[in-house]
């Protein structure tokens, strides 16, 4: 039987940094106000001519190099994004694949907002375990600055740009395998976090309306409450289903949306401070790129070792949510 193994990680953050002090010059806010409510101190912002696929390619190159796998062996590329190079088509995954020179491979995008990386992890796992694919490149990439309203202090303080990527490969060794992935959604909460975009559900009547609808819109307080409740329950369920205790988790990697959400969930699960991976202060919320960027941070710092168990947990617009139990199983040992 084929199993799916998490072989490598890579990430990219743009050079430009937007600090809380910078934002205080743009909207009615302060560093103290932002830090107290979100834990965010700064976020990275892509250059004007830097696309989502550009960032995805940079993260993917690192993941491919670290995987020890020949790029010619990659047979699928899946990208999670809510800020694609082009709305509707072509998919950002096809552009990433082309820029990497991967040739004739399956490539497509998915839209699950901040849960995107967990969703594409589940897709890669399913394709590999079915025998349809051998080596899947998964990419979470976002240029959220392109869909952020910098006159709305409720959202502009939260979001940043970046990308993360991983190689998921077939293995015969069960001890290397991704243990489990849970995903879910509830469209009754769709209006809590959305980008109208002028789709068939909200067609445009004017250019002014079209421009405004491209920005993210969020009901912050309601989203916070649902997030804490949903994230906690999802982790409890996946741990119970696999007979794993929270103390068995080496690295708890939650979606980096808000420090208060992460703290509330971690406390509810009985996670120790050293178990919880935190990058929200320096990246802000990078949606589908958030979790792989956080994993990359502990990899590059030397904190993530082969065989250690990662618990991923995410929540996003849709509303969507997901969790995963993932042993880090690299082929190459640096």
VOGU-3710 file (C-alpha; in Angstrom, 3 decimals, decimal comma):
1> xxxxxxxxxx> 0,000/0,000/0,000  1,182/3,507/-0,795  1,325/6,068/1,977  1,858/9,827/1,722  4,920/11,352/3,398  5,639/15,022/4,147  9,130/15,267/2,654  10,130/18,928/2,709  9,142/22,516/3,348  10,037/25,876/1,851
11> xxxxxxxxxx> 8,784/29,438/2,197  9,250/32,958/0,942  8,462/36,351/2,486  8,732/39,574/0,440  11,448/42,059/1,284  9,220/45,020/2,166  7,986/45,167/5,769  4,907/47,113/6,858  5,071/47,830/10,592  2,314/48,822/12,986
21> xxxxxxxxxx> 3,880/52,255/13,133  3,597/52,499/9,349  -0,088/51,598/9,554  -0,672/54,252/12,210  0,220/56,807/9,542  -2,416/55,364/7,227  -5,435/54,681/9,472  -6,598/55,557/12,983  -4,632/52,972/14,947  -1,515/52,519/17,081
31> xxxxxxxxxx> 1,137/49,874/17,597  -0,219/49,267/21,105  -3,799/48,804/19,861  -2,788/46,337/17,128  -0,400/44,369/19,331  -2,887/44,031/22,183  -5,704/42,767/19,947  -3,788/40,626/17,469  -0,192/40,048/18,556  0,954/41,292/15,143
41> xxxxxxxxxx> 3,931/43,672/14,991  4,678/43,665/11,256  3,784/41,990/7,979  5,617/41,504/4,652  4,246/43,185/1,531  4,952/42,056/-2,027  6,405/44,455/-4,562  3,974/46,008/-7,002  5,166/43,806/-9,862  5,489/40,675/-7,699
51> xxxxxxxxxx> 2,693/38,177/-8,265  1,290/35,370/-6,163  2,868/32,850/-8,534  6,262/34,585/-8,227  6,176/34,058/-4,474  4,897/30,509/-4,857  7,758/29,643/-7,200  10,363/30,927/-4,738  8,902/28,844/-1,926  8,529/25,814/-4,203
61> xxxxxxxxxx> 12,161/25,922/-5,343  13,286/25,634/-1,720  10,902/22,754/-1,037  12,006/20,891/-4,164  15,710/21,395/-3,400  15,258/20,184/0,171  13,196/17,153/-0,869  15,960/15,315/-2,716  13,457/14,585/-5,497  14,173/15,284/-9,153
71> xxxxxxxxxx> 11,735/17,995/-10,333  10,950/15,765/-13,325  9,362/13,306/-10,876  6,748/15,823/-9,700  3,439/14,810/-11,246  0,984/17,266/-9,699  0,914/20,870/-8,463  -1,894/22,180/-6,275  -2,068/25,789/-5,107  -4,224/27,161/-2,300
81> xxxxxxxxxx> -4,893/30,879/-2,737  -7,584/33,535/-2,481  -5,393/36,070/-4,305  -4,541/34,309/-7,575  -2,623/35,876/-10,430  -5,851/35,864/-12,426  -9,376/35,470/-11,148  -11,134/32,472/-12,691  -8,379/31,359/-15,097  -5,673/30,379/-15,696
91> xxxxxxxxxx> -5,001/28,828/-12,322  -2,006/30,042/-10,347  -0,866/26,405/-10,071  -0,474/26,163/-13,848  1,608/29,350/-13,859  3,789/28,074/-11,008  4,231/24,771/-12,818  5,260/26,551/-16,018  7,707/28,877/-14,234  9,299/25,843/-12,605
101> xxxxxxxxxx> 9,592/24,099/-15,971  7,647/21,061/-14,785  6,014/20,400/-18,140  2,918/18,256/-18,534  1,656/17,775/-14,980  -1,762/17,998/-13,341  -2,159/21,513/-11,911  -5,068/23,330/-10,300  -6,036/25,805/-7,566  -8,376/25,438/-4,616
111> xxxxxxxxxx> -10,111/28,175/-2,618  -10,475/27,411/1,078  -9,076/30,693/2,456  -6,928/30,256/5,575  -7,590/26,502/5,641  -6,191/26,153/2,141  -2,934/24,417/3,040  -4,680/21,737/5,088  -7,116/21,174/2,223  -4,347/20,722/-0,367
121> xxxxxxxxxx> -2,490/18,441/2,036  -5,589/16,231/2,132  -5,803/16,306/-1,677  -2,152/15,293/-2,069  -2,609/12,496/0,455  -5,667/11,160/-1,373  -4,037/11,235/-4,823  -0,923/9,446/-3,539  -2,736/6,813/-1,495  -4,994/6,035/-4,469
131> xxxxxxxxxx> -1,906/5,375/-6,574  -2,742/8,136/-9,059  0,284/10,331/-8,211  3,755/9,834/-6,715  5,152/13,282/-5,909  2,894/16,271/-5,327  3,998/19,873/-4,912  1,553/21,778/-2,718  1,767/25,565/-2,483  -0,005/28,089/-0,285
141> xxxxxxxxxx> 0,623/31,551/-1,709  -1,040/34,895/-1,080  -0,693/38,504/-2,159  -3,333/39,699/0,275  -2,135/43,296/0,005  -3,799/43,283/-3,421  -7,239/42,594/-1,897  -6,881/44,563/1,348  -8,618/47,896/1,915  -5,996/50,100/3,571
151> xxxxxxxxxx> -8,678/52,522/4,759  -10,343/49,781/6,846  -8,440/49,412/10,107  -10,415/46,295/11,010  -8,771/44,303/8,203  -5,654/46,133/6,988  -3,821/45,523/10,269  -4,190/41,773/9,926  -2,955/40,653/6,531  0,396/40,159/4,851
161> xxxxxxxxxx> 1,931/38,477/1,815  4,026/35,359/1,409  4,169/31,749/0,270  4,933/28,293/1,588  5,363/24,988/-0,230  5,888/21,308/0,518  6,618/18,092/-1,324  4,337/15,174/-0,466  5,602/11,835/-1,804  4,646/8,185/-1,886
171> xxxxxxxxxx> 6,294/5,875/0,630  5,913/2,235/1,639  6,928/3,007/5,214  3,882/3,504/7,417  5,936/5,260/10,104  6,675/8,055/7,589  3,051/8,496/6,595  0,718/11,434/7,199  -1,472/9,996/9,953  -4,751/11,797/9,343
181> xxxxxxxxxx> -6,297/14,942/7,855  -9,717/16,330/8,785  -11,456/19,040/6,750  -14,871/20,645/7,042  -16,977/23,631/6,058  -20,215/25,418/6,947  -21,568/27,865/4,410  -24,129/29,293/6,838  -21,312/31,497/8,146  -20,182/32,624/4,679
191> xxxxxxxxxx> -20,869/36,308/5,324  -18,457/36,508/8,280  -15,395/36,654/6,017  -15,684/37,188/2,299  -14,549/38,963/-0,850  -17,640/39,725/-2,979  -15,592/40,037/-6,193  -18,531/40,611/-8,498  -19,191/36,924/-9,088  -22,601/35,648/-10,092
201> xxxxxxxxxx> -23,730/36,035/-6,486  -23,003/39,775/-6,477  -22,653/41,129/-10,023  -21,192/44,601/-10,515  -23,289/47,596/-11,490  -20,387/50,020/-11,812  -16,614/50,264/-11,888  -16,684/51,860/-8,440  -18,593/48,914/-7,039  -16,232/46,533/-8,833
211> xxxxxxxxxx> -13,146/48,054/-7,209  -14,631/48,014/-3,718  -15,846/44,416/-3,962  -12,313/43,132/-4,547  -11,369/43,863/-0,933  -11,749/41,411/1,940  -14,637/42,087/4,302  -14,831/40,616/7,807  -17,070/40,607/10,850  -14,266/40,378/13,364
221> xxxxxxxxxx> -15,986/39,659/16,671  -18,266/36,980/15,279  -15,393/35,342/13,392  -13,239/35,252/16,541  -15,878/33,390/18,557  -16,593/30,791/15,901  -12,868/30,306/15,228  -11,942/29,460/18,810  -14,836/27,036/19,205  -14,300/25,321/15,852
231> xxxxxxxxxx> -10,499/25,053/16,012  -10,595/23,541/19,500  -13,255/20,961/18,621  -11,475/19,952/15,427  -8,214/19,256/17,240  -9,969/17,340/20,010  -11,696/15,199/17,367  -8,568/14,352/15,354  -6,519/13,513/18,458  -9,294/11,296/19,837
241> xxxxxxxxxx> -9,815/9,552/16,490  -6,128/8,601/16,394  -5,618/7,860/20,113  -3,029/10,606/20,432  -2,621/12,869/23,453  -1,821/16,569/23,186  1,400/15,831/25,080  2,510/13,610/22,159  2,571/16,612/19,820  6,022/18,095/19,311
251> xxxxxxxxxx> 4,897/21,092/17,249  1,379/22,528/17,294  1,157/24,722/14,176  -2,087/26,711/14,171  -3,110/29,142/11,473  -1,416/32,437/12,347  -4,429/34,763/12,322  -4,468/36,303/15,759  -2,443/35,619/18,901  -5,553/35,728/21,086
261> xxxxxxxxxx> -7,174/32,942/19,033  -3,997/30,845/19,155  -3,662/31,355/22,922  -7,300/30,478/23,581  -7,111/27,298/21,512  -3,744/26,263/22,956  -4,977/26,746/26,506  -8,173/24,813/25,822  -6,117/21,905/24,492  -3,611/21,990/27,340
271> xxxxxxxxxx> -0,689/22,756/25,027  2,520/23,928/26,636  4,100/27,147/25,424  7,054/25,310/23,875  4,702/23,180/21,762  2,994/26,118/20,055  4,583/27,576/16,923  4,118/31,350/16,699  4,973/33,522/13,701  1,984/35,874/13,708
281> xxxxxxxxxx> 4,038/38,754/15,144  6,325/39,006/12,119  4,125/37,824/9,233  0,562/38,640/10,259  -2,167/36,574/8,633  -1,011/35,200/5,268  -4,068/32,975/4,801  -3,196/29,779/2,885  0,526/30,515/3,222  0,385/30,853/7,005
291> xxxxxxxxxx> 0,906/27,259/8,125  3,710/26,330/5,683  5,520/29,592/6,457  5,344/28,723/10,161  6,619/25,186/9,540  9,460/26,620/7,475  10,445/28,905/10,337  10,969/26,033/12,763  12,720/24,033/10,031  15,195/26,798/9,246
301> xxxxxxxxxx> 15,813/27,484/12,942  16,691/23,820/13,481  13,746/23,169/15,799  12,025/20,711/13,430  13,685/17,303/13,331  12,984/14,188/11,275  10,257/12,024/12,774  8,742/14,748/14,933  4,960/15,020/14,932  3,266/18,168/13,681
311> xxxxxxxxxx> -0,343/19,034/14,490  -1,758/21,532/11,989  -4,967/23,442/12,667  -6,657/26,085/10,518  -9,859/28,066/10,121  -10,889/30,400/7,319  -13,517/32,049/5,174  -16,242/29,809/3,857  -16,318/29,028/6,683  -13,748/26,256/6,368
321> xxxxxxxxxx> -11,607/24,426/8,885  -9,146/21,575/9,012  -6,523/19,770/11,052  -3,772/17,277/10,296  -1,374/14,945/12,104  1,856/14,950/10,122  5,214/13,328/10,941  8,084/15,233/9,332  9,665/12,621/7,066  12,528/14,099/5,004
331> xxxx> 14,612/12,040/2,591  17,553/14,402/3,008  19,012/15,132/6,434  20,721/18,500/6,700
//
